[in-house]
Amino acid sequence: VSFDRIPMHVRQAFIAAEDQSFYEHRGVDPVGITRAFVNNLAAGGRKVQGGSTITQQVVKSLLLSRQKSYEGKIKEIILSVRPEQHLSKDEILALYLNHIYLGSSAYGIVAAAREYFDKNPEQLTLPEAALLAGLPQAPSRYSPFRHWPRAKARQRYVLKRMYDSGFISAEEREAALARP
């Protein structure tokens, strides 16, 4: 789907959930990577937080294997600088939103909007956008079809991040949380 067909609140939901400093960094967020490393180390080596930027996720989904390793992470970091030199941030975000896996065999925002809500992306409401934006971290774990309480908790998290980022007001957040 073209970038201009993706509503601002949908874009902002994914940015808030996945990469709050998307428009500030140049493909890699050293602070985010360090924070994720420290939090994962504190959790006994379990992955409790990701450190990949949206650009890194685009590189990984389009150029690298899904296998997780330190070597793969280094390649991802190195390759993530290139798209930032040749594409605008909006073009990178459009690639991300068109290719990200969102569970239930849905790749991209169009497929996910249809799969979960039987809508086109332009028709998504704020609570629906927040629910979808919560999926990339663990699509099967946060599936609203199989794990509704987790999906709802993740939606609350995304709405909080959107509020904390200044994308939505407290009233908009509360109204979104109240919607079924």
MODELLER restraints for C-alpha pairs under 7 A, 6 or more apart:
rsr = mdl.restraints
at = mdl.atoms
rsr.add(forms.Gaussian(group=physical.xy_distance, feature=features.Distance(at['CA:1:A'], at['CA:98:A']), mean=6.67, stdev=0.5))
rsr.add(forms.Gaussian(group=physical.xy_distance, feature=features.Distance(at['CA:1:A'], at['CA:110:A']), mean=6.94, stdev=0.5))
rsr.add(forms.Gaussian(group=physical.xy_distance, feature=features.Distance(at['CA:3:A'], at['CA:94:A']), mean=5.43, stdev=0.5))
rsr.add(forms.Gaussian(group=physical.xy_distance, feature=features.Distance(at['CA:5:A'], at['CA:122:A']), mean=6.12, stdev=0.5))
rsr.add(forms.Gaussian(group=physical.xy_distance, feature=features.Distance(at['CA:6:A'], at['CA:121:A']), mean=6.00, stdev=0.5))
rsr.add(forms.Gaussian(group=physical.xy_distance, feature=features.Distance(at['CA:6:A'], at['CA:122:A']), mean=5.95, stdev=0.5))
rsr.add(forms.Gaussian(group=physical.xy_distance, feature=features.Distance(at['CA:7:A'], at['CA:122:A']), mean=5.86, stdev=0.5))
rsr.add(forms.Gaussian(group=physical.xy_distance, feature=features.Distance(at['CA:9:A'], at['CA:126:A']), mean=6.31, stdev=0.5))
rsr.add(forms.Gaussian(group=physical.xy_distance, feature=features.Distance(at['CA:10:A'], at['CA:129:A']), mean=5.11, stdev=0.5))
rsr.add(forms.Gaussian(group=physical.xy_distance, feature=features.Distance(at['CA:12:A'], at['CA:167:A']), mean=6.71, stdev=0.5))
rsr.add(forms.Gaussian(group=physical.xy_distance, feature=features.Distance(at['CA:13:A'], at['CA:129:A']), mean=6.30, stdev=0.5))
rsr.add(forms.Gaussian(group=physical.xy_distance, feature=features.Distance(at['CA:13:A'], at['CA:130:A']), mean=5.48, stdev=0.5))
rsr.add(forms.Gaussian(group=physical.xy_distance, feature=features.Distance(at['CA:13:A'], at['CA:133:A']), mean=5.70, stdev=0.5))
rsr.add(forms.Gaussian(group=physical.xy_distance, feature=features.Distance(at['CA:13:A'], at['CA:158:A']), mean=6.57, stdev=0.5))
rsr.add(forms.Gaussian(group=physical.xy_distance, feature=features.Distance(at['CA:13:A'], at['CA:162:A']), mean=6.27, stdev=0.5))
rsr.add(forms.Gaussian(group=physical.xy_distance, feature=features.Distance(at['CA:14:A'], at['CA:133:A']), mean=4.77, stdev=0.5))
rsr.add(forms.Gaussian(group=physical.xy_distance, feature=features.Distance(at['CA:15:A'], at['CA:22:A']), mean=6.76, stdev=0.5))
rsr.add(forms.Gaussian(group=physical.xy_distance, feature=features.Distance(at['CA:16:A'], at['CA:158:A']), mean=6.58, stdev=0.5))
rsr.add(forms.Gaussian(group=physical.xy_distance, feature=features.Distance(at['CA:16:A'], at['CA:161:A']), mean=5.40, stdev=0.5))
rsr.add(forms.Gaussian(group=physical.xy_distance, feature=features.Distance(at['CA:16:A'], at['CA:162:A']), mean=5.33, stdev=0.5))
rsr.add(forms.Gaussian(group=physical.xy_distance, feature=features.Distance(at['CA:16:A'], at['CA:165:A']), mean=6.86, stdev=0.5))
rsr.add(forms.Gaussian(group=physical.xy_distance, feature=features.Distance(at['CA:17:A'], at['CA:133:A']), mean=6.25, stdev=0.5))
rsr.add(forms.Gaussian(group=physical.xy_distance, feature=features.Distance(at['CA:17:A'], at['CA:134:A']), mean=6.50, stdev=0.5))
rsr.add(forms.Gaussian(group=physical.xy_distance, feature=features.Distance(at['CA:17:A'], at['CA:158:A']), mean=5.38, stdev=0.5))
rsr.add(forms.Gaussian(group=physical.xy_distance, feature=features.Distance(at['CA:17:A'], at['CA:161:A']), mean=6.56, stdev=0.5))
rsr.add(forms.Gaussian(group=physical.xy_distance, feature=features.Distance(at['CA:18:A'], at['CA:53:A']), mean=6.99, stdev=0.5))
rsr.add(forms.Gaussian(group=physical.xy_distance, feature=features.Distance(at['CA:18:A'], at['CA:54:A']), mean=6.71, stdev=0.5))
rsr.add(forms.Gaussian(group=physical.xy_distance, feature=features.Distance(at['CA:19:A'], at['CA:53:A']), mean=5.50, stdev=0.5))
rsr.add(forms.Gaussian(group=physical.xy_distance, feature=features.Distance(at['CA:19:A'], at['CA:54:A']), mean=6.10, stdev=0.5))
rsr.add(forms.Gaussian(group=physical.xy_distance, feature=features.Distance(at['CA:22:A'], at['CA:53:A']), mean=6.99, stdev=0.5))
rsr.add(forms.Gaussian(group=physical.xy_distance, feature=features.Distance(at['CA:22:A'], at['CA:54:A']), mean=6.92, stdev=0.5))
rsr.add(forms.Gaussian(group=physical.xy_distance, feature=features.Distance(at['CA:23:A'], at['CA:89:A']), mean=6.67, stdev=0.5))
rsr.add(forms.Gaussian(group=physical.xy_distance, feature=features.Distance(at['CA:26:A'], at['CA:81:A']), mean=6.49, stdev=0.5))
rsr.add(forms.Gaussian(group=physical.xy_distance, feature=features.Distance(at['CA:26:A'], at['CA:84:A']), mean=6.00, stdev=0.5))
rsr.add(forms.Gaussian(group=physical.xy_distance, feature=features.Distance(at['CA:27:A'], at['CA:53:A']), mean=6.67, stdev=0.5))
rsr.add(forms.Gaussian(group=physical.xy_distance, feature=features.Distance(at['CA:27:A'], at['CA:55:A']), mean=5.30, stdev=0.5))
rsr.add(forms.Gaussian(group=physical.xy_distance, feature=features.Distance(at['CA:27:A'], at['CA:56:A']), mean=6.59, stdev=0.5))
rsr.add(forms.Gaussian(group=physical.xy_distance, feature=features.Distance(at['CA:27:A'], at['CA:80:A']), mean=5.19, stdev=0.5))
rsr.add(forms.Gaussian(group=physical.xy_distance, feature=features.Distance(at['CA:27:A'], at['CA:81:A']), mean=5.26, stdev=0.5))
rsr.add(forms.Gaussian(group=physical.xy_distance, feature=features.Distance(at['CA:27:A'], at['CA:84:A']), mean=5.98, stdev=0.5))
rsr.add(forms.Gaussian(group=physical.xy_distance, feature=features.Distance(at['CA:28:A'], at['CA:53:A']), mean=6.15, stdev=0.5))
rsr.add(forms.Gaussian(group=physical.xy_distance, feature=features.Distance(at['CA:28:A'], at['CA:77:A']), mean=6.39, stdev=0.5))
rsr.add(forms.Gaussian(group=physical.xy_distance, feature=features.Distance(at['CA:28:A'], at['CA:80:A']), mean=6.66, stdev=0.5))
rsr.add(forms.Gaussian(group=physical.xy_distance, feature=features.Distance(at['CA:29:A'], at['CA:53:A']), mean=6.64, stdev=0.5))
rsr.add(forms.Gaussian(group=physical.xy_distance, feature=features.Distance(at['CA:32:A'], at['CA:51:A']), mean=5.20, stdev=0.5))
rsr.add(forms.Gaussian(group=physical.xy_distance, feature=features.Distance(at['CA:33:A'], at['CA:51:A']), mean=4.29, stdev=0.5))
rsr.add(forms.Gaussian(group=physical.xy_distance, feature=features.Distance(at['CA:33:A'], at['CA:52:A']), mean=6.86, stdev=0.5))
rsr.add(forms.Gaussian(group=physical.xy_distance, feature=features.Distance(at['CA:36:A'], at['CA:49:A']), mean=5.19, stdev=0.5))
rsr.add(forms.Gaussian(group=physical.xy_distance, feature=features.Distance(at['CA:36:A'], at['CA:50:A']), mean=5.62, stdev=0.5))
rsr.add(forms.Gaussian(group=physical.xy_distance, feature=features.Distance(at['CA:36:A'], at['CA:51:A']), mean=5.18, stdev=0.5))
rsr.add(forms.Gaussian(group=physical.xy_distance, feature=features.Distance(at['CA:39:A'], at['CA:48:A']), mean=6.95, stdev=0.5))
rsr.add(forms.Gaussian(group=physical.xy_distance, feature=features.Distance(at['CA:39:A'], at['CA:49:A']), mean=6.78, stdev=0.5))
rsr.add(forms.Gaussian(group=physical.xy_distance, feature=features.Distance(at['CA:40:A'], at['CA:46:A']), mean=5.57, stdev=0.5))
rsr.add(forms.Gaussian(group=physical.xy_distance, feature=features.Distance(at['CA:40:A'], at['CA:47:A']), mean=5.17, stdev=0.5))
rsr.add(forms.Gaussian(group=physical.xy_distance, feature=features.Distance(at['CA:40:A'], at['CA:48:A']), mean=5.55, stdev=0.5))
rsr.add(forms.Gaussian(group=physical.xy_distance, feature=features.Distance(at['CA:40:A'], at['CA:49:A']), mean=6.42, stdev=0.5))
rsr.add(forms.Gaussian(group=physical.xy_distance, feature=features.Distance(at['CA:54:A'], at['CA:96:A']), mean=6.82, stdev=0.5))
rsr.add(forms.Gaussian(group=physical.xy_distance, feature=features.Distance(at['CA:55:A'], at['CA:80:A']), mean=5.97, stdev=0.5))
rsr.add(forms.Gaussian(group=physical.xy_distance, feature=features.Distance(at['CA:55:A'], at['CA:92:A']), mean=6.53, stdev=0.5))
rsr.add(forms.Gaussian(group=physical.xy_distance, feature=features.Distance(at['CA:56:A'], at['CA:76:A']), mean=5.94, stdev=0.5))
rsr.add(forms.Gaussian(group=physical.xy_distance, feature=features.Distance(at['CA:56:A'], at['CA:77:A']), mean=6.61, stdev=0.5))
rsr.add(forms.Gaussian(group=physical.xy_distance, feature=features.Distance(at['CA:56:A'], at['CA:80:A']), mean=5.30, stdev=0.5))
rsr.add(forms.Gaussian(group=physical.xy_distance, feature=features.Distance(at['CA:58:A'], at['CA:95:A']), mean=6.84, stdev=0.5))
rsr.add(forms.Gaussian(group=physical.xy_distance, feature=features.Distance(at['CA:58:A'], at['CA:96:A']), mean=5.46, stdev=0.5))
rsr.add(forms.Gaussian(group=physical.xy_distance, feature=features.Distance(at['CA:59:A'], at['CA:76:A']), mean=6.45, stdev=0.5))
rsr.add(forms.Gaussian(group=physical.xy_distance, feature=features.Distance(at['CA:59:A'], at['CA:79:A']), mean=6.84, stdev=0.5))
rsr.add(forms.Gaussian(group=physical.xy_distance, feature=features.Distance(at['CA:59:A'], at['CA:80:A']), mean=6.17, stdev=0.5))
rsr.add(forms.Gaussian(group=physical.xy_distance, feature=features.Distance(at['CA:60:A'], at['CA:76:A']), mean=6.19, stdev=0.5))
rsr.add(forms.Gaussian(group=physical.xy_distance, feature=features.Distance(at['CA:97:A'], at['CA:108:A']), mean=5.39, stdev=0.5))
rsr.add(forms.Gaussian(group=physical.xy_distance, feature=features.Distance(at['CA:97:A'], at['CA:109:A']), mean=5.58, stdev=0.5))
rsr.add(forms.Gaussian(group=physical.xy_distance, feature=features.Distance(at['CA:98:A'], at['CA:108:A']), mean=4.06, stdev=0.5))
rsr.add(forms.Gaussian(group=physical.xy_distance, feature=features.Distance(at['CA:98:A'], at['CA:109:A']), mean=5.83, stdev=0.5))
rsr.add(forms.Gaussian(group=physical.xy_distance, feature=features.Distance(at['CA:99:A'], at['CA:107:A']), mean=5.48, stdev=0.5))
rsr.add(forms.Gaussian(group=physical.xy_distance, feature=features.Distance(at['CA:99:A'], at['CA:108:A']), mean=4.59, stdev=0.5))
rsr.add(forms.Gaussian(group=physical.xy_distance, feature=features.Distance(at['CA:100:A'], at['CA:107:A']), mean=5.54, stdev=0.5))
rsr.add(forms.Gaussian(group=physical.xy_distance, feature=features.Distance(at['CA:100:A'], at['CA:108:A']), mean=5.07, stdev=0.5))
rsr.add(forms.Gaussian(group=physical.xy_distance, feature=features.Distance(at['CA:101:A'], at['CA:107:A']), mean=4.45, stdev=0.5))
rsr.add(forms.Gaussian(group=physical.xy_distance, feature=features.Distance(at['CA:101:A'], at['CA:108:A']), mean=6.21, stdev=0.5))
rsr.add(forms.Gaussian(group=physical.xy_distance, feature=features.Distance(at['CA:101:A'], at['CA:136:A']), mean=6.45, stdev=0.5))
rsr.add(forms.Gaussian(group=physical.xy_distance, feature=features.Distance(at['CA:102:A'], at['CA:108:A']), mean=6.89, stdev=0.5))
rsr.add(forms.Gaussian(group=physical.xy_distance, feature=features.Distance(at['CA:102:A'], at['CA:112:A']), mean=6.31, stdev=0.5))
rsr.add(forms.Gaussian(group=physical.xy_distance, feature=features.Distance(at['CA:102:A'], at['CA:135:A']), mean=5.55, stdev=0.5))
rsr.add(forms.Gaussian(group=physical.xy_distance, feature=features.Distance(at['CA:102:A'], at['CA:136:A']), mean=5.60, stdev=0.5))
rsr.add(forms.Gaussian(group=physical.xy_distance, feature=features.Distance(at['CA:102:A'], at['CA:139:A']), mean=5.49, stdev=0.5))
rsr.add(forms.Gaussian(group=physical.xy_distance, feature=features.Distance(at['CA:103:A'], at['CA:139:A']), mean=4.65, stdev=0.5))
rsr.add(forms.Gaussian(group=physical.xy_distance, feature=features.Distance(at['CA:103:A'], at['CA:140:A']), mean=5.97, stdev=0.5))
rsr.add(forms.Gaussian(group=physical.xy_distance, feature=features.Distance(at['CA:103:A'], at['CA:143:A']), mean=6.96, stdev=0.5))
rsr.add(forms.Gaussian(group=physical.xy_distance, feature=features.Distance(at['CA:106:A'], at['CA:112:A']), mean=5.11, stdev=0.5))
rsr.add(forms.Gaussian(group=physical.xy_distance, feature=features.Distance(at['CA:106:A'], at['CA:115:A']), mean=6.94, stdev=0.5))
rsr.add(forms.Gaussian(group=physical.xy_distance, feature=features.Distance(at['CA:109:A'], at['CA:121:A']), mean=6.62, stdev=0.5))
rsr.add(forms.Gaussian(group=physical.xy_distance, feature=features.Distance(at['CA:110:A'], at['CA:120:A']), mean=6.20, stdev=0.5))
rsr.add(forms.Gaussian(group=physical.xy_distance, feature=features.Distance(at['CA:110:A'], at['CA:121:A']), mean=5.82, stdev=0.5))
rsr.add(forms.Gaussian(group=physical.xy_distance, feature=features.Distance(at['CA:113:A'], at['CA:119:A']), mean=5.41, stdev=0.5))
rsr.add(forms.Gaussian(group=physical.xy_distance, feature=features.Distance(at['CA:113:A'], at['CA:120:A']), mean=5.82, stdev=0.5))
rsr.add(forms.Gaussian(group=physical.xy_distance, feature=features.Distance(at['CA:113:A'], at['CA:121:A']), mean=5.76, stdev=0.5))
rsr.add(forms.Gaussian(group=physical.xy_distance, feature=features.Distance(at['CA:114:A'], at['CA:120:A']), mean=6.21, stdev=0.5))
rsr.add(forms.Gaussian(group=physical.xy_distance, feature=features.Distance(at['CA:126:A'], at['CA:176:A']), mean=6.36, stdev=0.5))
rsr.add(forms.Gaussian(group=physical.xy_distance, feature=features.Distance(at['CA:127:A'], at['CA:176:A']), mean=4.98, stdev=0.5))
rsr.add(forms.Gaussian(group=physical.xy_distance, feature=features.Distance(at['CA:127:A'], at['CA:177:A']), mean=6.93, stdev=0.5))
rsr.add(forms.Gaussian(group=physical.xy_distance, feature=features.Distance(at['CA:130:A'], at['CA:155:A']), mean=5.26, stdev=0.5))
rsr.add(forms.Gaussian(group=physical.xy_distance, feature=features.Distance(at['CA:130:A'], at['CA:158:A']), mean=5.64, stdev=0.5))
rsr.add(forms.Gaussian(group=physical.xy_distance, feature=features.Distance(at['CA:130:A'], at['CA:159:A']), mean=6.20, stdev=0.5))
rsr.add(forms.Gaussian(group=physical.xy_distance, feature=features.Distance(at['CA:131:A'], at['CA:151:A']), mean=6.75, stdev=0.5))
rsr.add(forms.Gaussian(group=physical.xy_distance, feature=features.Distance(at['CA:131:A'], at['CA:155:A']), mean=4.63, stdev=0.5))
rsr.add(forms.Gaussian(group=physical.xy_distance, feature=features.Distance(at['CA:134:A'], at['CA:154:A']), mean=5.48, stdev=0.5))
rsr.add(forms.Gaussian(group=physical.xy_distance, feature=features.Distance(at['CA:134:A'], at['CA:155:A']), mean=5.88, stdev=0.5))
rsr.add(forms.Gaussian(group=physical.xy_distance, feature=features.Distance(at['CA:134:A'], at['CA:158:A']), mean=6.30, stdev=0.5))
rsr.add(forms.Gaussian(group=physical.xy_distance, feature=features.Distance(at['CA:135:A'], at['CA:142:A']), mean=5.89, stdev=0.5))
rsr.add(forms.Gaussian(group=physical.xy_distance, feature=features.Distance(at['CA:141:A'], at['CA:147:A']), mean=6.75, stdev=0.5))
rsr.add(forms.Gaussian(group=physical.xy_distance, feature=features.Distance(at['CA:142:A'], at['CA:150:A']), mean=5.46, stdev=0.5))
rsr.add(forms.Gaussian(group=physical.xy_distance, feature=features.Distance(at['CA:142:A'], at['CA:151:A']), mean=4.53, stdev=0.5))
rsr.add(forms.Gaussian(group=physical.xy_distance, feature=features.Distance(at['CA:143:A'], at['CA:151:A']), mean=5.97, stdev=0.5))
rsr.add(forms.Gaussian(group=physical.xy_distance, feature=features.Distance(at['CA:144:A'], at['CA:151:A']), mean=5.23, stdev=0.5))
rsr.add(forms.Gaussian(group=physical.xy_distance, feature=features.Distance(at['CA:156:A'], at['CA:177:A']), mean=6.90, stdev=0.5))
rsr.add(forms.Gaussian(group=physical.xy_distance, feature=features.Distance(at['CA:159:A'], at['CA:173:A']), mean=5.98, stdev=0.5))
rsr.add(forms.Gaussian(group=physical.xy_distance, feature=features.Distance(at['CA:162:A'], at['CA:168:A']), mean=5.93, stdev=0.5))
rsr.add(forms.Gaussian(group=physical.xy_distance, feature=features.Distance(at['CA:163:A'], at['CA:169:A']), mean=6.00, stdev=0.5))
rsr.add(forms.Gaussian(group=physical.xy_distance, feature=features.Distance(at['CA:163:A'], at['CA:170:A']), mean=6.59, stdev=0.5))
rsr.add(forms.Gaussian(group=physical.xy_distance, feature=features.Distance(at['CA:163:A'], at['CA:173:A']), mean=6.81, stdev=0.5))
